[in-house]
Amino acid sequence: MYGTGLLKGLSITIRHFFEKKITQQYPEERPVLPKRFRGSFNLTPEKCTACGLCVKACPNNIITIDTYKDENNKRKLSKYKMNMASCLYCGFCVEACPQGALYHTQEFENTVYFRQDLDRVLYQYEPTVQENQEEGSEA
């Protein structure tokens, strides 16, 4: 009576020993993520119109943008910053962007040693060498 239960359990154990492994050994094997995975954010500054809809859509107010007016009196993006410590990864900011400038990436490793490192600057405007020379010649 006791031997049949023992043999039944042993047969289940032996059967699982020869099955395909389910666990992925993470650092060596990268997981296959779905297409709509909500990972870190990336910004295409050429597409961004600095409209601020992503800032308004964010429930935690983690997005800050700085803008300037160019020579055609159009608003341009000078700095785009996100505080990832408070981000819910809800995707409201991505959905709100009419130009598709902000999008999720497949990157999910966001570990840092210090909390202030979670303030991510996705874009910082830096004038080109030609713009600096033009400003110097005007003065």
Buried (B, 14 or more C-beta within 10 A) or exposed (E): EEEEEEEEEEEEEEEEEEEEEEEEEEEEEEEEEEEEBBBBBEBBBEBBBBBEBBBEBBEEEBBBBEBEEEEEEEBBBBBBBBBBBEBEBEBBBBEBBEEEBBBBEBEEEBEEEEEEEBBBEBBEEEEEEEEEEEEEEEE
